[in-house]
Amino acid sequence: MTEQTAEALPTASTSHVSKYTRNQPYLSEVLVNERLTGPDSEKETIHVELALEDGMTYTPGDAVGIIPTNRDVVVEGVLKALGFTGSERVLDHYKVEISLDEAVRTRLAIGKLARGSVNQFAKLCGENAPAGLKALLGVDNKAAAEEYVWGREFVDLITDFPGIITDPQQLFNILQRLTPRMYSIASSQDAHPGQVHTTVRVVRYNSHGADRQGVCSGHLGERCQVGKVMPIFLHENNAFRLPEDTSAPVVMIGPGTGIAPFRSFLEHRQVHGEPGRNWLFFGEQRSISDYLYKDQFAEMQKQGVLTRLHTAFSRDHLKKVYVQDRMQENAAELFEWLETGAYFYVCGDATRMAKDVETALLDVIAKGSKGTLEYAAEYLAAMKKQKRYQRDVY
Ligand SMILES: Cc1cc2nc3c(=O)[nH]c(=O)nc-3n(C[C@H](O)[C@H](O)[C@H](O)COP(=O)(O)OP(=O)(O)OC[C@H]3O[C@@H](n4cnc5c(N)ncnc54)[C@H](O)[C@@H]3O)c2cc1C
């Protein structure tokens, strides 16, 4: 990894000069693909470094789009269940003729099953749908259909209801497109010229008697070793940006893979020698196996780049502790930072964490200001307006 000095660097720019898009991606070489979590961790989180071409630029806060391909075993399972060889010819979404194998491997979402796919599939039967399939159709059977699709993939549907697809082209009406997945960028380009880094949690689970993987994270976790090439594009996110005022304090809440953009923020502030104070809250299950980028953050603390660092390892304690608990424990100081104009950022899980963190933040404001929760809500609304409360949650 190359490090540069602050003097030699261009300033942060928000403009992207790149000809590569999701429809015309850049074929990027995998430079590093290593596991961050320890062998005893319940999670498999990896650090992936990808090569960029000259002229491809990004700003901390941006994401990288990665275009996955489906796993061999899943592709073969689908072709076998359909009774096709894969050499049949089909027209892709742009009406370009390709082999069925290529279509199933690179164009069609044969991973987790969507309810819409079940409906489209059933349409092929007209009135003659098997009873089991009919029981998944219509508004009255929505709950049954949702239960059916949960944890299932397309191969399960065609195995449960065989012989319905007779023409390979029908797959394009049934299945959604295989779409790129977004990953928050975990690096500063000024610290790592020509590279983009990501922090990816590999999704693996067992359901209905089979071991499954997330399409893209599984692709990155299993099939993208160093030297392989994969299609990517850079995705601008102007709603998640470091303050323009380089001396403004920054508070970052990034549990799990939510840490990614904050590694980017911190590297950027470090490499540019920006004077603003930085406070990071990181959370995961266990410090021994799940402390992502531990050494790098320790070094940043030593150098004074990371002014404050609080961790919450939920499984290290009898009573589970989360980032929002650490915020509460440090409420007075956190409010003081807000009062001095700190920018507050949240990244990671949208379903629970982001809500719990917002509740804690409102509480911190109410306590610190000795005001009501209504006052805290107004305070937070004002922060939002000033772009001092930014979230990147998924
Ligand atoms: C702006 C943005 C930034 C992001 N940044 C990051 C990042 O930095 N790091 C990161 O890791 N991810 C990030 N993500 C999420 C990422 O884009 C993918 O959604 C994620 O990697 C899963 O994609 P996949 O293709 O591996 O899984 P998919 O094939 O899409 O499958 C995931 C789905 O599998 C199903 N599933 C999962 N577990 C189970 C289970 N136990 N039982 C049954 N079904 C299950 C669920 O329906 C889940 O939605 C980000 C998303 C966005 C939108």
The ligand as a MOL file (V3000), in Angstrom:
LIG
                    3D

  0  0  0     0  0            999 V3000
M  V30 BEGIN CTAB
M  V30 COUNTS 53 58 0 0 0
M  V30 BEGIN ATOM
M  V30 1 C -25.3820 1.9300 -0.4010 0
M  V30 2 C -25.0840 0.5180 0.0580 0
M  V30 3 C -23.8720 0.2530 0.6730 0
M  V30 4 C -23.5820 -1.0440 1.0940 0
M  V30 5 N -22.3740 -1.2770 1.6870 0
M  V30 6 C -22.0530 -2.5180 2.0890 0
M  V30 7 C -20.7760 -2.7730 2.6860 0
M  V30 8 O -19.9400 -1.8820 2.8620 0
M  V30 9 N -20.5080 -4.0560 3.0500 0
M  V30 10 C -21.4210 -5.0760 2.8870 0
M  V30 11 O -21.1010 -6.2200 3.2390 0
M  V30 12 N -22.6350 -4.8370 2.3310 0
M  V30 13 C -22.9610 -3.6040 1.9160 0
M  V30 14 N -24.1840 -3.3770 1.3290 0
M  V30 15 C -25.0760 -4.5380 1.0890 0
M  V30 16 C -24.7020 -5.2210 -0.2420 0
M  V30 17 O -24.9950 -4.3430 -1.3250 0
M  V30 18 C -25.4620 -6.5220 -0.5030 0
M  V30 19 O -26.8320 -6.2780 -0.3530 0
M  V30 20 C -25.0480 -7.6610 0.3960 0
M  V30 21 O -23.6760 -7.9600 0.2100 0
M  V30 22 C -25.8690 -8.9100 0.0880 0
M  V30 23 O -25.7780 -9.1730 -1.2870 0
M  V30 24 P -25.5910 -10.6460 -1.8460 0
M  V30 25 O -25.6680 -10.5660 -3.3270 0
M  V30 26 O -24.3990 -11.2990 -1.2390 0
M  V30 27 O -26.8300 -11.3980 -1.2530 0
M  V30 28 P -28.2230 -11.6760 -2.0120 0
M  V30 29 O -28.0620 -12.7520 -3.0130 0
M  V30 30 O -28.8070 -10.3920 -2.4430 0
M  V30 31 O -29.0070 -12.2920 -0.8290 0
M  V30 32 C -29.1890 -11.5640 0.3690 0
M  V30 33 C -30.5200 -12.0250 0.8630 0
M  V30 34 O -30.4020 -13.3590 1.3190 0
M  V30 35 C -31.4530 -13.6310 2.1860 0
M  V30 36 N -30.9130 -14.1960 3.4340 0
M  V30 37 C -29.8280 -13.8030 4.1000 0
M  V30 38 N -29.6610 -14.5540 5.2050 0
M  V30 39 C -30.6970 -15.4350 5.2120 0
M  V30 40 C -31.0970 -16.4840 6.0870 0
M  V30 41 N -30.3710 -16.7680 7.1830 0
M  V30 42 N -32.1980 -17.1810 5.7910 0
M  V30 43 C -32.9080 -16.9130 4.6930 0
M  V30 44 N -32.5790 -15.9350 3.8090 0
M  V30 45 C -31.4890 -15.2020 4.0790 0
M  V30 46 C -32.1080 -12.3260 2.5140 0
M  V30 47 O -33.3130 -12.2420 1.8040 0
M  V30 48 C -31.1030 -11.2970 2.0260 0
M  V30 49 O -31.7190 -10.1100 1.6360 0
M  V30 50 C -24.5130 -2.0840 0.9130 0
M  V30 51 C -25.7410 -1.8070 0.3080 0
M  V30 52 C -26.0240 -0.5470 -0.1210 0
M  V30 53 C -27.3450 -0.2870 -0.7640 0
M  V30 END ATOM
M  V30 BEGIN BOND
M  V30 1 1 1 2
M  V30 2 1 2 3
M  V30 3 2 2 52
M  V30 4 2 3 4
M  V30 5 1 4 5
M  V30 6 1 4 50
M  V30 7 2 5 6
M  V30 8 1 6 7
M  V30 9 1 6 13
M  V30 10 2 7 8
M  V30 11 1 7 9
M  V30 12 1 9 10
M  V30 13 2 10 11
M  V30 14 1 10 12
M  V30 15 2 12 13
M  V30 16 1 13 14
M  V30 17 1 14 15
M  V30 18 1 14 50
M  V30 19 1 15 16
M  V30 20 1 16 17
M  V30 21 1 16 18
M  V30 22 1 18 19
M  V30 23 1 18 20
M  V30 24 1 20 21
M  V30 25 1 20 22
M  V30 26 1 22 23
M  V30 27 1 23 24
M  V30 28 2 24 25
M  V30 29 1 24 26
M  V30 30 1 24 27
M  V30 31 1 27 28
M  V30 32 2 28 29
M  V30 33 1 28 30
M  V30 34 1 28 31
M  V30 35 1 31 32
M  V30 36 1 32 33
M  V30 37 1 33 34
M  V30 38 1 33 48
M  V30 39 1 34 35
M  V30 40 1 35 36
M  V30 41 1 35 46
M  V30 42 1 36 37
M  V30 43 1 36 45
M  V30 44 2 37 38
M  V30 45 1 38 39
M  V30 46 1 39 40
M  V30 47 2 39 45
M  V30 48 1 40 41
M  V30 49 2 40 42
M  V30 50 1 42 43
M  V30 51 2 43 44
M  V30 52 1 44 45
M  V30 53 1 46 47
M  V30 54 1 46 48
M  V30 55 1 48 49
M  V30 56 2 50 51
M  V30 57 1 51 52
M  V30 58 1 52 53
M  V30 END BOND
M  V30 END CTAB
M  END
